[in-house]
Amino acid sequence: MTELEFDYIHAIHRNEDVTAFSGDVKLSCEKAGWTKNNKITKEGYEALKPYKVDNAIIMAAGRSRRCMPLSNYLPKGLFEIKGDTMVERQIKQLNDAGIKEIVLVVGYLKEKYYEMAKKYKNLIVIDNTEWEEKNNMSSLYAAKDYLKNSYICCSDNWFAHNVYREYVYDSYYGCLYSDEFCNEYCVKSLDDRGYMTSVKKGGEKSWYTIGEAFFSKSFSEKFVDLMVKEYYDPDMKYMLWDDFQIKHISELLMKIKRYDDAECKEFDTTEDIVQFYPQFKDFIEQFFQEEELINSTQRITYLSNYADTKQYSVVATEQLTGRLHVNENLFGPSPKVLDVLHNATMEDLYLYDLTREDDLAVEISKKTEISTDNIFVHSGSSDVIKTIMTLVLNKDDTVLISNPAWNYYKSVIELRHAKPAYYSIKPGKSAYEFDISELESVAKKTNPRIIILTTPHNPTGAVINQSDLEKIIKNFPSSLVIVDEAYLGLSDFTYNVKYLLNSYNNVVFARTFSKLYGIAGLRIGYGLCTPIAKQVFRLDLNPFRVNNIGRKAAIAALKDDDYYENLAKEISTIRKDFIQNINKISGIKAFDSYANFIFIHFDKIDVQKLKDYLAKNGILVRLWTEGSNLSMRITIAPKETMNKVLELIKDFCNKKGVNND
């Protein structure tokens, strides 16, 4: 049955005007025995069966932070608009369209939905136990056994008229049109059959996905098969199902269904609802009165300031081997560190360390020849950076960070209600390079409160030289320069930190024991700054020192020079060999690095599929988006593992028709 034939038969089924259909369509349906005298025959209804909608999946598991404080007590799907909650309005419209099986996927405040579910006999309620950890892919995963010919609905959609149908021809996504720029998933192109071929976040003068979607049975089968295979991929943690469809857009074919703004609404905030339906204010007030929470809302409204703030989260994995995606020291720490743990005493566990001097700060002082007055110990360099930014940043201040950069910086900036500005780290002939002129230009325009220099740089492995570093510190005295040296010691590159601290008062160095020293699990780091700055930064430190055992382990690491000198040489040799060998593969460019990872560009190679291929073979790596291109970062592991990675990449390229030298 063609789509035009389906539309004609379906219009008859819905008692709609069919005069606009051509005579050819009518004739073909009559010849097939599907219609007679503009009526559907028994054979016609039999032909419609494959297109009959089996059910609808309504996703209602999310927290809806942008609707706080109301969403602290009531999930958004139960907000009442024009007499019905948003979820109930969809249930009624689905039932009116002949769709009786409705699956409601719940998570946050799920008990509220349990009460509503008692009203509807055919409503199936499923708990999404992962709603706090993952995005809405987890809701479809929870409902995967129900995906057939299925509507996919969101609890915060509202339709002026019933958009649901008993029969649907093909998979589609409901879309609205925008002349102006919108930060939505914008459809950039369609093929000659009307299927989406390119969808990007953000755009103007384009249709963007919103509202309900429909999965045909064949689409659902492909979707579930791919989802099950990839569900425990680390990237799934943040993935919307939209992202998943875009990732597999050539396999998961969807058309678009065009709506106008008056027909379809998606409400992100309570203000959006009030603008559409002013009486919603009455609903909010009545709700709090009934719940006797009207006074307590005055005490918690401050939380709404963080509605759009996202916590930085590391990629979760149960895998203990092949972890080449988070820049851990995969060679392990000095055996002397383990000796500290074996020899730990009961006093290490139950006593605070109240001695006058912090033994770890003293040992760092010996190692660096920098006074303990310039050293403060913290639980990792990430906390060193967070403490500094917490105390220094004010609302609407600017922080200058690199592009690309470790996402953690931006998360702390947003937490402080500040804003980022960017300078470039650009690829050179053999290594990435800091664009110093651009950095200075942006700094002059934005007058940043803080400038962050990650060196060696994550994710590219680039470094900024001593003279350029001093130039930035000197030329921008009103900006605090944070030098993130997390990857210090993994090459022979270093700075004269003592000179810089003695010469300038606007620079801080953040260091960690997680990378070179290999004790990430103990969470130890430290900052180097002027004595005056240290007195201020101590205001945000725990009144008691970082854990006793961790500090003793760090001291043991600092004292084992031979082990770490040999380790740094081993990493350097493996890194150099891997770069040389991988650069022999056509279409691949690996850049020189001063860290324990390598940054790689690809030409005419599907990087996402390569990442998936490595994951299937036990190797986890990290992808980075640079403009419209994907790059890959691979942590340096022992030689045996790196040889395996190299062979897997070669194997993948051979299978994809890429010739190796």
N, C-alpha and C positions, 0 to 999 in steps of 0.2 A: 504494500500500500504506500503510495507516495504521500508526501506531506500535504499536498493540495487535496488529494482524495480524502485524507484523514480530516482535514479542516472542513470539507464539505459535509462528510458524514457526521462529524461532531457538531456542526452547526444545526443539522437536522435534529440530532439528539437533544440539543438545548433549545429547540423551538425558536431558532434565530432566523433572520431573513437570509435566504440563500440566493437571492436574485443576482448578487454580484459575482457569483461563480460562473465560469465559462461553460458553454455547452459541452466542450470536450471533457471536462472533469465530470460533469453529470453523466455523460454517456459512458465513460470508462467505468464509473461506479455501477451503473445499471448492467453493463456487460459482464462485470465481475459477479453480479448477483447480490451486491451489497445494498442496493437501493431499488425501489420501485415506486414510481409516482411520488417522488420526493419523500418517501418514507423508508426507514431502515428495515431491511429484512432480517430474518433469523440468521442468515449467513453473514449479514453485515455486522450484527452484534458479535458473532463468533470471530469475525476479522478484527473487531475492536479489542478483543480480550487481551492481547499482548500489551496494549497501551493503557489498560485500566490501572489506576493508582492503587497500590496495596495499602499504603499507610503514610503517615507524616511523622517526622522526628522533630520535636521542638526542643531546642537547646536552651536550658534555663539554669545552668550550673554556676554562672559567673558572679563575681562580687559587686560589680557596678560601682566602683569607688567614686566615679564622677557624679553620682547621685547621692552622696552623703550630705547630710546625716540621715536622710530618710532610709537609704539603703542599708544603714547599720541595723535596721529592725525589720525591713520588709524587702524581699527580692524584687528587682525592677519589673519582672513579669507580672507581679501582682499589684502594680500601680494601676489605679482605676481611672479610666478616661471615658467620658461620655457614657457612664453607667456600667461598663464592663472592665474587668482587669484585662491587660493586654493579652495574656495567655488565654483567658477564657474567650475573648473575642475571636482569636484564631481557632480555638477548638470548635466554637459554634459555627464559624464559617466553613471549616473543614467538614463538619458533620452535615451541614446544609448541602455541601457539594457531593455528598455520598461517601465520604471517607470516614469510616467508622473506627479503624484502628489507629490510635494516636499514641506515640511513645514520647513521654516527657522525661528528659534527662536532667536531673537535679543535682545540686551540690551544696552551695552556700545557702544557709537557712532552709534546708530541704524540708524540714518539718512543716513549714508554712504551706508547701505544696501538697503535703500529705493530706492536710485538711481539705483543700480544694478538690483533690482527686476523688474524695468520697462522693462527689456529685455526679461523676461521669463513669458509667459502668465499663466502657471500653477503653478507658485511659490506662496505659501501662506506664508505671513510674520506675525509672532506673536510676540508681545512685552512681554518679561519677565520683569515685573515691580519689581521683587525681586532680580535681578542679583547682586546688591551691597550687599545685606544682606545674601544671601544664596548661596550654591554651585550649581552644575549643576542639582541636583534634581529639583530645581525650574524651569528649562527649560523643563524638561519632565512633570512637573506638569502643566505648561502653555499649553503644547501640548497634554494633556492627552486625549482629545476628538478625537485625530487623531491616537492614538496608536491602530494598528490592526496587520496585517502582515507587520511589519515596520522595515526598516533599521534605526539604530540609528548611526548617523555620528557626528564626531567632525570637526569643521571648520579648525583645524590645521593638518588634515591628508592629505597625498599626496600619491597617488597610481600610480606606474609606468604603470600598465596596468589596464584595467577595471575589478574590482573584483566583481562588482554587477551582479546579476542574476534576471531574470524575475520570476523565481520560486525558493523557498527555502524550504527545507524539515522540518528543526527544528531550534529552537533558538540556537544561537552560539555567541561567542565573538572571533574576530580576535586576533591571538597571534603570537608573535615572540619568538625565543629561545635565551637564553643567557647562556654561560658557566660561565661567570664571575658574580660577585654579581651586582645586579641592584636593585634600590629602586623603584620597580614597583609592581603591583599586580601579584604575582607569583602563578601559579596553582600548588598546592602541591599534589593533588590526584584526580583521576577520578574513577567513579564506573564502573561496568562491561558493562554498556550501553554507556559509554563515557561521562557521565555528570560530571561536576565539583562538587566535594564534599568538597574541602578545598582550599581556596585562602587566602594567607597572603601577607602583604606588605614586600617586600624585600626578596631576595633569589638568588641562583646561580644554574647553571645546571638545569634550569627549563624554561617552557614556561610562558610568562607573557602577560597580556592582553593589547592590543593596537589596534588602527584602528577601523574599523566599527564593529557593533554588529547587530544581527538580533533578533527581537522579533516576535515569532509566535502569532497568534491571541489569543490562549489560554494563552500563557505567558503574553501577554499584559493585558488581562482581570484580571489575578491574580495580576500583577504588579500594575495596576491602583487601584484595590480594596485595596491592602495593603498600597499603597502610600496615598490614600485619608484618610484612617483611621489614619495614623501616621504622616501626613504632618505637623501638628502643634506641634509635639513632639519637645522639645528644641534641641535634638541632630540633627534634620534635618537641622539646620542652616549651619553646616559644611559638610554635607554628600554629597559625590559623588554618582551617581547612582550605581557605582561599589560597594560601601560600602553597599548600600541598598540591592543589589542582594546577596552579601555575607552574610548579616544579615539573609536573608530568603533563603539561598542556597538550603535547602531541598525542598522548594516549588517552587522557581524560577529556574527551571532546565535549564542549558545552557551547550552546548558542546563547544569545542574549534575548531577554524579553523586556521590551521597552515600556516603561511607565512614565507618567508625569508626576510632578511633585505633589499634586493635590491627591493623588491616588495612594501613594506609598510614603509612609513616614518611618524614620528610624530616630529614636530619641536617645541621645547620648547623656544628657543632663536633665535635671528637673527644670532648669530654665528653658530648655527646648520645649518641654511639655507645656509649661505655663504660657509660653509665647503662642503655641498652637491652641491651647485650651485653658484660658485664664482661670476657669473654675477649679483647676487642679490645685490651686492654693488652698481652697476650702478642704479638699481631700487631705492635704498634708496636715493642716491644722486640726481637723477632726481626728485623724489617725493618732497624732500625738496626745490629744486630749483623752482619747479612749484608752491609750496605752499608759496614761499617766506619766508621760515622759517629756512633757512640754518644758519643764524646768531643766531637766538634765541636758536637753539639746543645747541650752545656753552654755553648758560647760564643755561640750565636745565639738562645737562648731570649728574650733581651730584645726581639727583634723582635715577639714575640707581643703586646706592649703596644700595638702599632699595628695589630692585626688589623682593628679596626673603624674606623680612622681613614681618612677619604677625603681625597684631595688635591683642593684647589680647582682646577678646570680651566676655562679660558675656552672659549667656543663656537668650534669649528673651522669655518672656511669657506675655500674657494678663491676666493670672490667678492671682487673689488676695488672694486666700485661698489655703491651702495645699502645700505651697511653701517650701518644706523640702529639697531643692536642692541647695540653695545659702547661707546657714548659717546666715540668718537674725535672729534678736531677735524677735520671733513671739509672745512674751508676751507684747511687747510694752514698751516705756519709762515711766519714772515717770510722773504722771499727772502735776507736776510742770513744766515740759518741755513744755507741751501744754499751760500752763498759759503764758509762755513767748511769744508764738506765738499770743495768744489772746490779749496780752497787747503791742504788737509791735507798735511803733510810726512811724510817717512819717519820722522823723529824722533817724530812723534805716534804712530807704530805700534810702534816697537821700544824706546822709552825709558819707564821709569817716571817719573812726575812726583814728584820728590823735593824740590821747592822748599819753603821754610819756610811760605809761606802758600798756601792753596788759592784760586786766582784766582776761582773761582766763588763760594766762601763770601764773599770780599771784595765781589764785585759784588752778592750778595744783601744783604749788610750795608748797602751804599750805598742799595739800593732800599728796604729796610725800615726803615732807621735803627736796626737792632738789631745789637749787637756780634757779631763772629765767634765770641766765646766762647759764644754761645747757638745757634750754627748747626752742624749736621752734615749733610754731603752723602751721599746714598745713591742706590741704583739704583731710583728710583721711590718714591712714597709707600707703596706696598704693602710694600716692604722696610723702610721706616721703621717702620711699624706692627708688622711681624713681629719686627724686632729688639727693639723696646720690650717686646712681649709675651713674647718668649723670655726676656728678662732679668728681667722683673718677676713673671711668673706662676709659681705653684707648683701642684703637684697639688691638685685639688679647690677651687682658688680660683674665685670667681665673677667673671664679666665681664658688665657690664650693656650690652646693645646694643638697638637699636631694632627694632621690628616694624612694617613690613617693614625689611629691612636687606640690605646687600651680603653675600652668602654667604661671602665670603673671611674675614670676621671669625670666623665660627663654625668654619671649617676650622682656623684657627690656634689657637683656643681648644681644640679637640679634640686638636690636635697636642701641646698642653701639658698634656693630661689635666685641664683645667679645665672649668668648666661655664658655660653662658650663662644669664642672666636677661634679661627683656625689659620694655621700656617702649614705649608706643604713639606712633606718628606718625599722627594722625587727620585725616580730611578736614574742612576748614572750608568756609565759603561759597564762597570762590574759590581757596583754597590749602590745602595740608596744614599742620598745626600740631603742634609738639612738645607732648605732654601732660606738662607740667612737674610737676604734682602727682602724677601716677602715677609718674613717674621718681623723685621724691623718696621716695614711699611704698615702692617696690620697693627702692631703695637702702638705706633704713633697715632693711628686713627682711633683706636679703641681705648687707649690708656688703661691697660689691664691691671687689675688688682694683683693678679698672680700670672706668672708665665711658667708653664711646665715643660721641662726638657727631659725626655726619657732617653737616656744614653748609657749603654747601647739601647737602641730604639726597639720597641715592641709595636708592630710585628716585623719590621724590616731588617733589624740587626745593624742599622746604621749608627754612627757616632758623630758627635760634634767635637771639633778640636778645641784645645785649651784656649787659643786666642779668640775664637768666635764665642766661646762660652763667656770669657771675661768681657768681651765687647758688649754682649747683651746685658750682663750684670751691671756693667758700668754705665751704659747708655740709657738704662731705664731704672734709675734709682728709686722711683716711687712704686715700682712693681716688685713683689717678692718673687724671686726665681727659685722654683723647686726643681732640683736636679734628681730625678728618679734613677738611681744606680742599682736597680734590682739585679742586673746581670753583670755587675762588677766582678772581675776576676776570671771570667770565662774566656778572656783573651789577655794579651799583654798591654791593652790600652788602659790608661788611667789618667787622673788629673792631679795637679798640685792643690789638693783640697785645703791643706793648712794655709797656704799662701792666700787663697781666695777668701777663706774665713777671716783671716787677719786683715785683709785689705778692704772688704766690703761687708756691710751689715744687712744686705737684702738678698742673701742666698742661703738656702737650706739644702742639705743632701740627705736623701732617704735611701737606706740600705736594708737588706734582708739577709737572713740565714737560710732562706728557702731554696735558692738557686745553686750557687757554687757549693755551699756547705751541705746541701741536701737534707735539711731537717724541716721541710715545709710543714710536716705534721705537728711540730712543736710550737709553731707560730712565734718566731722571734725576729725582731728587726730593731733598727735604731736610726736616729736622726743626728746629723751634725749641723750645728748652727752657732750663732754668737751666744755668749752667756746671757745677755739680756733677753734674746728671743727664747732661750731655754726656760727662763723663769716664767714666761707667759705660756709656752706650750705645756708646761707642767700642770697648768690649771685644768687641762682636759685629760690628764693621765690618771689612771687608777691610783688611789692613795697608797695601795700596796704594790709591790714590785711584780713584774711579770713572773710567771710560775718558776719556782726554785729549780726544778729538775730541768726545765727547758734552758734556763740560763747557764746551769752547770754543763749541759750538753754543748751549748754554744761556745763556752770557754774551752772545752776539750777540742772542739773543731778548730778554733783559732790557734791552738797550740800545735796542731799537727800539720806543720808547713809542708813536709815532704809529701804527705798523702795528697793534699790539694794542689800542689804544684804539678805532681804527676798526673792528677786527674785533669787539670786544665790543659795540659799538653795532649793527653789522650783525646779529649773532646775536640781540641783544635785540629788534630790529625784526621779524625773521623769526619769532622765537618768539611775540611778541605777536600778530602778524597770524595765525599759524597757529592759535593758541588761540582767537582771536575767530571765525575761519572754521569751525573744526571744531565749535565749540560751537553753530553754527547747525544742525547735523545732529541730527535727532530721535534721542533715545536715547543721546547721547554727551555726556560731561562731561570736558573737559580742564582741569587745574588750573594756576594760575599757578606759574611756576618761576623759580628764580634760577640754574639750571644750563643746560647745553647739551642738555637733553632735556625732554620733556613727559610727564607721567603722566596716563593717560586711563582713565575708567570707562565701562562700556557697560551699557545696559539693553535687554534683549530682543534682543540681537545676539550671534551665535555668535562669540566672540572668537577661538577657535582657528581657525575657518574663515576669518575675516578675516585672521589672520596668514598662513595658508596661501595665501590669495588674493594678498596682498601679495608673498609669497615667489615665487610663480609669475610675478609681474610685476617681479621683480628687486629688491624692497625687503625687507630683513631687519629685523625688529623683535623686541623682547623682551617676553615675557609674565611677569606676576607673579601669584602666588596670594595672595589676601586672603580668608581664611576659605574659603567655598565659591565665591567669585567670581574670575574672571580679569580682570586689568587689563593695560594695555599701556603700555610705555615706548618713546618714539620719540625718537631723537637728532635734534637740529637740524642740517640740511644746508643747502647753498645754496638760494636761493629757488626755482630751477627744479625741484630735486628735491622740495622740500616741496610745491610746487604739484602735482606728479605724485602724491605720497602722498595729498594731499587729494582729488584727483579719483578716485583708486582707491578710497578709502574711501567717497566718495559713490556711486560706481558699484556697489560691493558692497552698500551699504545699499539702493539702488534695486532691485537685483536680488532682494534678500531681502524687499522689500515695506516698507521703512522709508521714510517720507516725509521729504523734506528741506524746510527752510523756504525 
